[in-house]
Amino acid sequence: MAAEARMLGAWIYINNPQRSTSEDLNLQVGGTVKLNTEALRLLGDQLLRIKVEVMDDDAFSDDLLLTNDTFQLGVHDTDFHCFSFGVIVPHQTLNDCEPFYESQAEIYCRVAGHAVNLTTNRARTQTENVAID
């Protein structure tokens, strides 16, 4: 049996939707992971590190605003494992991601899990509009 590690879904929630453009963006990022028996064996005693890439959606090429892979998840069985953690995007990074005439950035995240011998697919969250200056 081949190892299968799946990121089944991902989502974001804006914790400070009424923020001013001089305040950092406070995101809650979540998802669901499922490993089969072989993937669980490969993971062993390790924690699954969750990598989040905060992106700005653009017409031609999306901008990477921030990478965070500080959250770790303990997976010890083949059940579904949901997680959620906070990610802070500096306001200056947001304000610099669009041309001066834009008033909003279209933010989404790409979420994946990885360990030494194991990698999940990368799931994409919904897109949220946030105010920029």
C-alpha positions as CSV (number, residue, x, y, z in Angstrom):
1,M,0.0,0.0,0.0
2,A,1.3,3.4,-0.9
3,A,1.5,6.2,1.6
4,E,-1.3,8.7,1.2
5,A,-1.3,12.0,3.2
6,R,-4.1,14.3,2.2
7,M,-4.9,17.9,3.1
8,L,-8.7,17.6,2.6
9,G,-9.6,21.2,3.0
10,A,-8.4,24.6,4.1
11,W,-10.1,27.8,5.2
12,I,-9.3,31.3,6.5
13,Y,-11.1,33.6,8.8
14,I,-10.2,37.3,9.3
15,N,-10.1,37.9,13.1
16,N,-10.0,41.7,12.6
17,P,-12.2,42.5,9.6
18,Q,-12.7,46.2,10.6
19,R,-8.9,46.8,10.8
20,S,-7.4,50.0,9.6
21,T,-4.8,49.8,6.8
22,S,-2.1,50.6,9.3
23,E,-2.9,47.5,11.4
24,D,-1.6,44.0,10.7
25,L,-4.0,41.4,9.3
26,N,-4.9,38.8,11.8
27,L,-5.9,35.5,10.1
28,Q,-7.1,32.2,11.5
29,V,-6.0,29.4,9.2
30,G,-7.5,26.0,9.4
31,G,-7.7,22.7,7.6
32,T,-8.2,18.9,7.9
33,V,-5.5,16.3,7.4
34,K,-6.0,12.5,6.9
35,L,-3.2,9.9,6.7
36,N,-3.5,6.3,5.7
37,T,-1.7,3.5,7.6
38,E,1.4,3.6,5.5
39,A,1.7,7.4,5.8
40,L,1.3,7.1,9.6
41,R,4.1,4.6,9.7
42,L,6.3,7.0,7.7
43,L,5.5,9.9,10.1
44,G,6.4,7.7,13.1
45,D,7.0,9.9,16.2
46,Q,7.3,13.1,14.2
47,L,4.9,16.0,14.2
48,L,3.4,17.1,10.9
49,R,4.5,20.7,10.2
50,I,1.8,22.8,8.6
51,K,3.0,25.3,6.0
52,V,0.8,28.2,5.1
53,E,1.6,30.5,2.2
54,V,-0.4,33.8,2.3
55,M,-1.0,34.9,-1.3
56,D,-2.4,37.9,-3.1
57,D,-4.6,36.9,-6.0
58,D,-3.6,38.8,-9.2
59,A,-4.7,38.6,-12.8
60,F,-1.4,37.2,-14.1
61,S,0.8,36.0,-11.3
62,D,-0.2,35.8,-7.6
63,D,2.1,37.3,-5.1
64,L,3.5,35.4,-2.1
65,L,3.1,37.7,0.9
66,L,4.2,35.5,3.8
67,T,5.2,31.9,4.6
68,N,4.6,30.4,8.0
69,D,5.4,26.9,8.9
70,T,5.7,27.2,12.7
71,F,2.5,25.2,13.5
72,Q,3.0,21.5,14.2
73,L,0.3,18.8,14.4
74,G,0.4,15.4,16.2
75,V,-1.2,12.8,14.1
76,H,-1.3,9.3,15.7
77,D,-4.1,7.5,13.9
78,T,-5.9,7.4,10.5
79,D,-8.9,9.6,11.6
80,F,-9.5,13.1,10.3
81,H,-7.5,15.7,12.1
82,C,-8.7,19.3,12.1
83,F,-6.5,22.2,13.1
84,S,-6.6,26.0,13.3
85,F,-3.9,28.6,14.2
86,G,-3.3,32.3,13.9
87,V,-1.1,34.0,11.2
88,I,-0.2,37.7,11.3
89,V,0.4,39.4,8.0
90,P,2.3,42.8,8.4
91,H,0.2,45.7,7.2
92,Q,3.1,47.1,5.1
93,T,3.4,43.8,3.2
94,L,-0.3,44.0,2.4
95,N,-0.1,47.7,1.4
96,D,2.8,47.0,-0.9
97,C,1.2,44.0,-2.8
98,E,-1.1,46.1,-5.1
99,P,-0.6,49.2,-7.1
100,F,-1.3,52.6,-5.4
101,Y,-4.7,53.0,-7.0
102,E,-6.1,49.7,-5.5
103,S,-8.0,49.8,-2.2
104,Q,-8.2,46.1,-1.6
105,A,-6.0,43.0,-1.8
106,E,-7.5,39.6,-2.6
107,I,-6.0,37.2,0.0
108,Y,-6.0,33.4,0.1
109,C,-3.8,30.8,1.6
110,R,-2.2,27.6,0.3
111,V,-1.9,25.0,3.1
112,A,0.1,21.8,3.2
113,G,1.7,19.4,5.7
114,H,5.1,18.0,5.7
115,A,7.6,15.9,7.7
116,V,10.9,14.4,6.9
117,N,9.5,11.5,4.8
118,L,6.0,12.7,4.1
119,T,4.2,15.5,2.2
120,T,0.5,16.3,1.7
121,N,-1.0,17.9,-1.2
122,R,-1.5,21.7,-1.1
123,A,-5.1,22.9,-0.4
124,R,-6.3,26.4,-1.3
125,T,-8.6,28.5,1.0
126,Q,-11.3,30.8,-0.2
127,T,-10.3,34.3,-1.2
128,E,-11.1,37.2,1.1
129,N,-10.8,41.0,0.2
130,V,-8.9,43.1,2.8
131,A,-8.5,46.8,2.8
132,I,-5.1,48.2,1.8
133,D,-3.6,51.7,1.6
